[in-house]
Structure formats: structure tokens, C-alpha cells
Amino acid sequence: MRHLTIFSLIIALLFTGSATYAQEQQASPFKDVKGHWAEKTINDMVAKEILDGYPNGTFQPNQPVKVDQFIKMLMLSYTTLHQNGERSWSSSFLQSLSTENQTILKQDYRYYTFKPATVGYWAKPYIDVASDLHFLNKSRYSDFQSDMTRENVAEIIFYTLQETEFLEDGQFSQQLAQSYGDLMSATEREQKFIAEALVKGIMQGYPNGYFGVGDKVTRAESLVILNRLTDKAQRIVVKPSETNKLQLSVPTVGGGSKVVIFPDQRMRDAYDTLKLAGQLRGSNQELSDTTLRLFKDQKEKNSFTTPAPGADKLQEETALWLDPQYNTYGITIQLREGTLARNQEAIEVFTNFLFGYNAATFSNWFKEVCTDVAAGKALSSKKMTIGEDTVDIRIESATKTVIVSIAKNKS
């Protein structure tokens, strides 16, 4: 019995060792990846068949990635790999797209295989779909087989984010990017792309304080960047300054957040006023970015926040908004039945803050315009001065929409 026990123990240890060895082999299938700073991401992305290794058992993580390879990896990063080897677009990716882009995938790419072309240029299927979704401009690349630079990657990230998420506050991203010593060696256009990639926490600079303008992007770096792009949990957290009181992290549609820099204390306080105004509509409101959206009812709000696939997205009936870039405040109201009455109290909280003693002057004028537009009267755009502000009112008669822009006098 004792011999059997010892024998069983030896067998168990052998099997345990084999299992451990197999796990190690699975974790590090490439001989040149073990101990690499991006080892885990490389192994995870290779398991999803986003990028392959070489026949000699190496991955060559520090080799430059080509433009066409990066585009292929970008598109495959937004897919789900099934057990039978087939792929499909991930549901979260489809939901992030505009109705126009969803239609493009459903109609123009109904039979898309996610595989390289077998006749002609192998990368054409990936480049075409990325271009049609506006993730890149094909005409900007004279050679898709050239090495990818860091500013090239930042540009694709910028346009991909523009189609799948939202862009961060430009002033904040530019301030963040200015801390990198080589930023000015990039063009003004490239600086915008780099700033967005940095503020999103998708790319980061080097320990020497440089971004690496002109540097080539390696295979390992590209996988880490794409992993951060498609998985928000992997991104580097960028927080507002603790000393700059005009910087504030605000919520975005979909449950995210972004940092906004307000031009002055008045607009920073106006943001807090938007919160108070929204509370007057109970749950039929949504404060995202610097816009307070007021909805007729919960159905209208649900259509905006969680639109059903293929369904038309209902528009909010009123929006109170701030534009920090241009230091402008505004109201947009679509005059359906009962719109003004439902939202009048919230509007007045906002305009009372903006105009102070002159709030009654604005309120009377605004109600008169809304009443006439709701009745179908033809009105032209108007402009007037109230206190220290210039107020522009623009009318869209076809939709009975009144758009008010408020900005401090330039004089």
C-alpha cells in the first residue's frame, strides 16, 4: 500500500509538472517574448489571432509594424473570434458606431470574412473597411507597406475615437501634450492627434520626456496600444490638475468621463448651475460633457442613452449647453407640444444665473419668440445685447427649433 502511495504521488507530481509546463508554454509560446515588458498583452492578442508570430518560433516584438499590418490588427481588435475559427464584429463595437456606419457594415460588408485577400493585395479588405468607416484616409498613404510612425498611429487613433467614442477637450489635451519636449517637431495637425492619444491614455511618452515624434512603432507597442484602444480598463488614467480649479472631470454619454478646462470661473459655476437645472426634471434629464439634455419622458431618454439597434434615435426636446472652447452658452429647444412649459423652470434657473438682474428681459423676449415659432409664424434670426452679453437667436422654422447663443461682449 505504501509503494502504491509513493507511486501515486510521483505520478501526481509528474502530471502537475506537465500541466505547469504546458501552462508556461501556453503563456509564452515565443522564445523571444519571455520576460518582455509586453509579454502578457502579446500572448493575449496572439491567442485572439490579432497578430501571428514567425515560423521559427519568434515573435520579434521590437521589429517595426507596417501600416497594413496595423490596420489589419485594428479591425480584428473589434471582432470576436469564435471556436470554429470564424469572426464577427463585437456587439460593443457595433453599438458604438453611428447609424451610418452600422448601415455600411450591414449592407456593404454583409459577407465580410475578416480574412486577407487571396487574389490581389492581401490587406485590401482591411484597408477598405477601415476607410469606409472613416478610421483613416487612404489617400494619405502612398505606401501601405512602410513602417508605422508614432504620429501615424496617433492619427488613426484620433479618427477611430471620433467614430466610436468622443474626443476629449482640446484645450486640456493640448496642455497635456505640451509637456513633451519634441511635440513642436510635429505638424500642428499631428499635434492634435498626439494630444488626443495621450489624453485618452492610449499612448504615452518615454521616460526622457519625449513623445517620440518620427519614431517607428514596434509590433509589441502596437498590440499594447490597440489593447488600450479597445479595452478602456487598460488605459492610463489621466486626471485633472488638483491645483487648477478650472479643470473638471465631467461625465460623458455611455458612462465614461473626460476632463474639461473652463475659460473662466463664470462658466465653471455655470456647469454647477446645469446640475441644479437638471434636478428640476427628475430622471428625465442627462448631463453629459457640458450639455444638459432635457427629455419629454423616460422613453425619449432611453432612446437617446440606450438606442435599440436599427431604431431611430429620438432627440432631446431641450438642451442647455456650454462651449468652453468658444466661451459661449446656449439653449436649443424644439417646440413640440408642451415643450416650453415642461422645461421653463430649468431654463430659468440657467438664464437667471447668466443674466442676473437682466434675467427678466431675456425671459420675456425668449417666451415671445418661442410662442411665435410654436404657432408657425415666420421669424428671422435676431440679435440683442443684454447686460454684458450678446444674445443671438437663430430660428429653424421647419422643425420649430430655437437656438440661442450667449457670449460676452467683445468690446
Backbone torsions as a table, in degrees:
resi	resn	phi	psi	omega
1	MET	NA	-40.2	-180.0
2	ARG	-63.4	-40.5	179.6
3	HIS	-63.3	-39.1	178.4
4	LEU	-63.1	-39.7	-179.6
5	THR	-64.3	-45.8	179.1
6	ILE	-63.4	-42.2	-180.0
7	PHE	-62.6	-42.5	179.5
8	SER	-62.9	-38.3	-179.8
9	LEU	-65.4	-42.0	179.2
10	ILE	-62.0	-45.5	179.3
11	ILE	-60.6	-43.1	-179.5
12	ALA	-61.6	-42.9	-179.9
13	LEU	-64.8	-38.7	179.3
14	LEU	-63.0	-45.2	-179.8
15	PHE	-66.7	-39.4	178.7
16	THR	-63.8	-43.4	178.5
17	GLY	-62.9	-39.7	179.2
18	SER	-64.3	-40.8	-179.7
19	ALA	-65.0	-42.8	179.3
20	THR	-63.3	-42.0	-180.0
21	TYR	-62.9	-40.3	-179.7
22	ALA	-64.9	-40.0	179.5
23	GLN	-64.6	-40.1	179.2
24	GLU	-65.1	-39.7	178.9
25	GLN	-64.7	-39.2	179.6
26	GLN	-68.1	-36.5	-178.6
27	ALA	-71.1	-33.1	-177.7
28	SER	-132.2	77.3	-176.7
29	PRO	-74.1	-11.7	-177.0
30	PHE	-113.2	134.8	-176.3
31	LYS	-70.2	-18.0	-179.4
32	ASP	-104.1	13.5	-179.1
33	VAL	-108.0	-24.5	-177.4
34	LYS	-55.8	121.3	179.6
35	GLY	85.4	-3.4	178.7
36	HIS	-68.7	146.9	-177.0
37	TRP	-60.3	-24.6	-179.2
38	ALA	-107.8	21.2	-173.8
39	GLU	-53.3	-50.6	-176.4
40	LYS	-62.4	-46.2	-179.5
41	THR	-63.3	-41.6	178.7
42	ILE	-59.0	-48.5	-178.0
43	ASN	-64.0	-40.7	179.4
44	ASP	-64.2	-44.9	-176.7
45	MET	-72.8	-33.6	176.0
46	VAL	-66.8	-37.8	177.6
47	ALA	-62.1	-29.3	176.8
48	LYS	-87.0	3.1	179.3
49	GLU	59.5	35.5	175.2
50	ILE	-74.7	-36.3	177.7
51	LEU	-149.8	144.3	-177.3
52	ASP	-103.8	164.8	172.1
53	GLY	-89.7	-165.6	-178.2
54	TYR	-107.2	156.6	-177.1
55	PRO	-58.2	-23.9	-178.5
56	ASN	-83.5	8.7	176.4
57	GLY	85.8	12.5	177.4
58	THR	-109.3	160.7	175.3
59	PHE	-108.7	-26.0	-178.6
60	GLN	55.5	60.5	-173.5
61	PRO	-63.4	-23.7	-175.8
62	ASN	-96.5	5.1	176.1
63	GLN	-78.5	145.4	179.1
64	PRO	-61.8	145.2	175.4
65	VAL	-92.7	142.4	179.8
66	LYS	-84.0	159.0	-179.7
67	VAL	-58.5	-48.1	-177.5
68	ASP	-65.6	-35.6	177.3
69	GLN	-64.3	-41.7	-179.1
70	PHE	-64.3	-41.7	179.7
71	ILE	-64.4	-41.4	176.8
72	LYS	-59.6	-48.1	-179.4
73	MET	-62.8	-36.9	178.1
74	LEU	-58.7	-50.4	-176.3
75	MET	-69.1	-39.0	179.4
76	LEU	-69.1	-24.4	179.1
77	SER	-65.8	-19.8	180.0
78	TYR	-98.7	21.8	-178.8
79	THR	-121.1	166.5	172.9
80	THR	-110.9	127.8	177.8
81	LEU	-92.4	120.8	-177.0
82	HIS	-92.3	165.8	-175.6
83	GLN	-62.3	-29.2	180.0
84	ASN	-82.2	3.9	178.3
85	GLY	91.2	-8.1	179.3
86	GLU	-81.8	161.2	178.9
87	ARG	-123.1	157.9	171.3
88	SER	-147.7	156.5	176.7
89	TRP	-63.2	138.2	177.7
90	SER	-67.8	146.3	-177.2
91	SER	-62.8	-38.1	180.0
92	SER	-65.0	-34.9	178.2
93	PHE	-66.8	-46.2	-179.8
94	LEU	-60.8	-41.0	-179.4
95	GLN	-67.4	-26.5	-178.5
96	SER	-77.4	-16.2	-175.3
97	LEU	-82.8	155.4	173.6
98	SER	-68.0	163.3	177.3
99	THR	-58.2	-38.3	179.1
100	GLU	-61.0	-46.9	-179.0
101	ASN	-70.5	-34.1	175.1
102	GLN	-62.1	-40.8	178.7
103	THR	-64.5	-39.4	178.6
104	ILE	-59.4	-45.0	-179.9
105	LEU	-68.1	-38.8	-177.6
106	LYS	-72.1	-33.8	-175.9
107	GLN	-98.9	-58.8	-174.6
108	ASP	-73.8	-25.1	-178.5
109	TYR	-123.0	39.1	-178.1
110	ARG	-61.4	-35.3	-177.1
111	TYR	-110.7	28.4	-178.5
112	TYR	-64.9	132.3	-174.6
113	THR	-100.9	-11.9	-178.0
114	PHE	67.2	13.7	-177.9
115	LYS	-109.7	155.7	177.8
116	PRO	-63.4	156.4	177.0
117	ALA	-70.3	138.4	177.5
118	THR	-92.9	-17.0	175.4
119	VAL	-125.6	126.6	-177.0
120	GLY	89.7	-164.6	-176.1
121	TYR	-67.3	124.2	-171.3
122	TRP	-59.9	-32.7	-173.2
123	ALA	-88.9	-2.3	-175.9
124	LYS	-53.6	-44.2	-179.1
125	PRO	-59.2	-38.4	-178.1
126	TYR	-73.9	-41.7	-179.6
127	ILE	-66.0	-40.1	-178.5
128	ASP	-63.9	-47.1	-177.4
129	VAL	-68.9	-38.1	178.2
130	ALA	-63.9	-38.8	179.4
131	SER	-68.7	-43.1	-178.8
132	ASP	-66.9	-26.7	176.6
133	LEU	-86.9	0.7	178.0
134	HIS	70.4	26.7	175.6
135	PHE	-79.1	-19.6	178.9
136	LEU	-158.2	163.3	177.0
137	ASN	-109.8	109.4	-175.5
138	LYS	-58.0	-32.9	-175.4
139	SER	-67.7	-14.6	-178.8
140	ARG	-82.3	-6.9	-177.9
141	TYR	-115.5	115.0	177.2
142	SER	-84.5	-21.3	-178.7
143	ASP	-146.0	106.5	-179.2
144	PHE	-75.8	-6.3	179.9
145	GLN	-101.9	11.3	176.5
146	SER	-83.1	167.2	179.4
147	ASP	-71.4	144.2	179.6
148	MET	-83.5	130.2	175.4
149	THR	-96.9	166.2	-177.7
150	ARG	-65.9	-35.6	177.3
151	GLU	-72.6	-29.5	173.3
152	ASN	-61.8	-46.0	179.5
153	VAL	-62.7	-43.6	-179.8
154	ALA	-60.7	-37.1	179.6
155	GLU	-64.9	-45.9	178.9
156	ILE	-64.4	-39.1	176.8
157	ILE	-60.1	-44.8	-178.8
158	PHE	-56.5	-51.4	-176.0
159	TYR	-72.8	-30.6	176.1
160	THR	-67.4	-43.5	177.1
161	LEU	-62.4	-37.2	-179.6
162	GLN	-62.3	-29.6	-179.3
163	GLU	-93.8	-21.1	-174.2
164	THR	-115.3	-19.9	-178.6
165	GLU	-135.4	-114.4	178.5
166	PHE	-157.2	159.4	177.2
167	LEU	-94.4	145.1	-178.3
168	GLU	-74.4	170.9	176.4
169	ASP	-60.4	121.2	-174.4
170	GLY	-61.3	-39.0	-178.4
171	GLN	-66.1	-42.5	179.9
172	PHE	-66.0	-44.4	-179.1
173	SER	-64.3	-38.1	178.8
174	GLN	-66.5	-40.0	177.7
175	GLN	-62.0	-41.4	179.7
176	LEU	-63.9	-43.1	-177.0
177	ALA	-69.8	-27.6	-177.1
178	GLN	-62.6	-18.8	-178.4
179	SER	-73.6	-12.0	179.9
180	TYR	-88.8	127.1	-170.5
181	GLY	-63.7	-24.8	-176.6
182	ASP	-103.5	10.4	-175.8
183	LEU	-59.7	-38.0	-175.5
184	MET	-69.0	-11.9	175.9
185	SER	-79.0	-9.4	174.0
186	ALA	-90.9	156.6	176.8
187	THR	-69.1	164.5	-180.0
188	GLU	-59.5	-38.5	178.6
189	ARG	-64.7	-44.9	179.5
190	GLU	-65.7	-34.3	178.2
191	GLN	-60.5	-37.5	178.1
192	LYS	-63.1	-42.8	179.9
193	PHE	-66.3	-45.3	-179.1
194	ILE	-61.5	-44.0	-179.3
195	ALA	-59.8	-41.7	-179.9
196	GLU	-65.9	-43.5	-180.0
197	ALA	-63.9	-33.7	178.8
198	LEU	-72.8	-47.8	-174.6
199	VAL	-69.5	-25.3	175.9
200	LYS	-76.5	-11.6	-177.6
201	GLY	74.6	24.2	179.9
202	ILE	-95.4	-36.5	173.4
203	MET	-119.5	161.6	177.1
204	GLN	-146.8	160.7	-179.6
205	GLY	-82.1	-173.7	-179.0
206	TYR	-99.6	162.2	-179.5
207	PRO	-58.8	-21.8	-179.9
208	ASN	-79.8	2.9	177.7
209	GLY	87.1	10.2	178.9
210	TYR	-110.0	151.1	175.6
211	PHE	-79.7	-34.9	-177.9
212	GLY	101.1	38.4	178.7
213	VAL	-58.9	128.2	-179.8
214	GLY	90.1	-14.1	179.8
215	ASP	-71.8	150.2	177.9
216	LYS	-82.9	148.4	-179.9
217	VAL	-95.2	129.0	-178.2
218	THR	-82.1	168.2	178.0
219	ARG	-61.4	-41.2	179.8
220	ALA	-66.5	-45.7	-179.6
221	GLU	-60.7	-40.6	-178.0
222	SER	-63.2	-38.4	179.0
223	LEU	-67.7	-40.5	178.2
224	VAL	-64.0	-42.9	179.9
225	ILE	-62.9	-44.8	-179.1
226	LEU	-69.4	-32.4	176.6
227	ASN	-64.2	-40.4	177.4
228	ARG	-69.9	-36.7	179.7
229	LEU	-62.0	-44.5	-173.5
230	THR	-92.9	-13.4	178.5
231	ASP	-127.7	100.6	-175.6
232	LYS	-60.7	-25.4	-179.6
233	ALA	-66.5	-19.1	-178.5
234	GLN	-90.8	-4.4	-174.5
235	ARG	-75.7	154.7	176.7
236	ILE	-78.7	126.8	-176.5
237	VAL	-74.6	126.1	176.8
238	VAL	-113.9	119.5	-174.8
239	LYS	-109.1	156.0	175.8
240	PRO	-68.1	160.4	178.2
241	SER	-66.0	139.3	178.8
242	GLU	-78.8	-17.1	-177.8
243	THR	-100.0	-24.5	-179.9
244	ASN	-89.3	104.5	-175.1
245	LYS	-73.6	-9.3	178.1
246	LEU	-89.6	-2.6	174.3
247	GLN	-95.9	136.3	-177.3
248	LEU	-148.7	137.3	173.8
249	SER	-85.9	122.6	-176.7
250	VAL	-120.3	152.6	179.4
251	PRO	-72.6	154.2	176.4
252	THR	-122.1	165.0	176.9
253	VAL	-59.9	132.0	179.4
254	GLY	97.8	0.9	174.1
255	GLY	94.8	5.1	177.6
256	GLY	-87.5	-163.5	176.8
257	SER	-152.0	161.1	176.1
258	LYS	-147.8	156.9	178.7
259	VAL	-96.9	130.2	179.3
260	VAL	-117.3	140.5	172.8
261	ILE	-107.3	116.8	178.7
262	PHE	-82.8	144.6	-176.2
263	PRO	-70.3	-25.8	-179.3
264	ASP	-158.9	175.8	-176.7
265	GLN	-68.4	-29.9	-179.6
266	ARG	-60.4	-46.7	-179.4
267	MET	-72.4	-33.2	176.0
268	ARG	-61.4	-42.6	178.1
269	ASP	-70.1	-31.0	178.6
270	ALA	-63.8	-31.5	177.4
271	TYR	-63.7	-42.4	176.9
272	ASP	-63.7	-32.7	177.6
273	THR	-67.1	-35.0	176.0
274	LEU	-60.0	-39.6	177.9
275	LYS	-60.0	-45.5	179.8
276	LEU	-64.1	-40.9	179.6
277	ALA	-63.8	-38.9	-179.4
278	GLY	-65.5	-34.6	-179.3
279	GLN	-61.9	-24.0	180.0
280	LEU	-70.8	-17.3	178.5
281	ARG	-102.3	12.4	177.5
282	GLY	62.8	-128.5	-179.0
283	SER	-88.0	-7.3	-177.0
284	ASN	-84.8	49.1	-179.6
285	GLN	-154.4	159.2	-179.5
286	GLU	-147.1	115.7	176.9
287	LEU	-100.7	109.2	178.5
288	SER	-135.6	142.1	-173.3
289	ASP	57.1	-123.1	177.0
290	THR	-120.6	33.9	180.0
291	THR	-127.2	128.8	173.6
292	LEU	-99.1	116.3	178.6
293	ARG	-99.9	129.4	-179.3
294	LEU	-112.5	124.0	-174.2
295	PHE	-107.2	154.4	178.3
296	LYS	-62.0	-45.5	-177.6
297	ASP	-156.6	-177.1	-176.9
298	GLN	-66.6	-33.9	178.7
299	LYS	-60.6	-44.2	179.7
300	GLU	-65.9	-39.6	178.7
301	LYS	-65.6	-44.4	179.9
302	ASN	-60.6	-36.7	179.3
303	SER	-64.3	-33.0	-179.5
304	PHE	-79.6	-46.1	-173.7
305	THR	-80.6	-35.9	179.4
306	THR	-135.0	70.4	-177.7
307	PRO	-64.8	139.1	177.2
308	ALA	-72.6	144.0	-179.7
309	PRO	-55.2	126.5	178.2
310	GLY	83.9	-10.4	-178.0
311	ALA	-85.4	150.3	176.9
312	ASP	-68.8	137.9	-179.7
313	LYS	-85.9	115.8	179.7
314	LEU	-70.8	142.4	-178.2
315	GLN	-90.4	146.2	174.0
316	GLU	-63.5	150.8	-178.9
317	GLU	-82.9	-23.0	177.8
318	THR	-145.1	142.1	174.6
319	ALA	-132.9	131.0	171.9
320	LEU	-108.9	124.5	-169.2
321	TRP	-138.2	157.9	175.4
322	LEU	-123.5	139.5	175.6
323	ASP	-120.5	91.3	-176.0
324	PRO	-60.6	-33.5	-177.0
325	GLN	-62.2	-38.8	-177.5
326	TYR	-110.0	10.8	177.7
327	ASN	49.3	52.0	-176.1
328	THR	-128.6	144.5	177.4
329	TYR	-114.3	158.5	179.9
330	GLY	-164.3	168.0	176.9
331	ILE	-135.7	131.1	173.2
332	THR	-124.6	120.8	-176.7
333	ILE	-132.0	127.8	176.2
334	GLN	-101.0	115.7	-167.6
335	LEU	-85.3	77.3	169.4
336	ARG	-85.8	178.5	-176.8
337	GLU	-61.8	122.2	176.1
338	GLY	81.3	3.4	-175.9
339	THR	-60.5	-51.1	-176.4
340	LEU	-62.5	-41.7	-179.0
341	ALA	-64.2	-40.9	-178.2
342	ARG	-66.5	-33.1	-170.8
343	ASN	-111.4	2.5	-174.6
344	GLN	-60.6	-42.2	-177.2
345	GLU	-64.9	-42.4	179.3
346	ALA	-65.0	-41.0	178.8
347	ILE	-62.1	-41.7	-178.0
348	GLU	-67.7	-35.2	176.0
349	VAL	-60.1	-42.0	-179.3
350	PHE	-68.3	-49.7	-176.3
351	THR	-73.8	-29.4	175.0
352	ASN	-61.9	-39.0	177.1
353	PHE	-65.1	-44.3	-175.0
354	LEU	-68.8	-42.8	-170.2
355	PHE	-102.9	-14.1	178.0
356	GLY	57.1	-122.9	-178.2
357	TYR	-62.2	-22.2	-177.8
358	ASN	-94.1	9.9	-176.1
359	ALA	-62.4	-37.3	-178.6
360	ALA	-64.1	-37.3	178.4
361	THR	-59.9	-47.0	178.5
362	PHE	-65.3	-45.2	-175.4
363	SER	-58.9	-44.4	-179.8
364	ASN	-64.2	-43.0	-179.8
365	TRP	-65.4	-44.1	-178.0
366	PHE	-63.9	-44.4	179.3
367	LYS	-62.4	-40.1	-179.6
368	GLU	-63.2	-44.5	179.2
369	VAL	-63.3	-46.8	-178.6
370	CYS	-62.0	-40.3	179.2
371	THR	-62.6	-43.3	-179.8
372	ASP	-67.6	-41.5	179.7
373	VAL	-66.1	-42.2	178.9
374	ALA	-62.1	-32.6	179.8
375	ALA	-80.7	-2.7	177.6
376	GLY	87.9	11.1	179.4
377	LYS	-73.1	141.9	179.0
378	ALA	-80.7	117.9	-179.8
379	LEU	-124.3	148.3	175.5
380	SER	-97.3	164.0	178.6
381	SER	-64.5	150.1	-176.2
382	LYS	-132.3	159.4	176.5
383	LYS	-143.8	139.8	177.2
384	MET	-152.8	163.9	177.5
385	THR	-106.3	128.3	176.5
386	ILE	-126.3	112.3	-176.4
387	GLY	61.6	-123.3	-179.7
388	GLU	-97.8	9.6	-176.3
389	ASP	-114.4	149.2	169.1
390	THR	-99.7	129.0	-176.7
391	VAL	-114.9	121.2	176.5
392	ASP	-107.1	132.5	174.3
393	ILE	-119.4	122.7	178.5
394	ARG	-113.9	137.1	-175.7
395	ILE	-112.2	131.7	170.4
396	GLU	-113.5	93.2	-171.1
397	SER	-62.7	-36.3	-175.8
398	ALA	-59.7	-37.4	-179.2
399	THR	-106.8	5.7	-177.7
400	LYS	52.2	50.4	-178.4
401	THR	-112.0	133.6	176.9
402	VAL	-113.5	126.8	-179.8
403	ILE	-118.4	119.9	-177.9
404	VAL	-111.2	127.6	175.0
405	SER	-116.8	132.3	-175.8
406	ILE	-125.1	122.8	179.8
407	ALA	-140.4	148.1	179.8
408	LYS	-66.8	140.2	179.6
409	ASN	-55.6	139.9	-179.6
410	LYS	-79.7	-22.1	-175.9
411	SER	-68.9	NA	NA
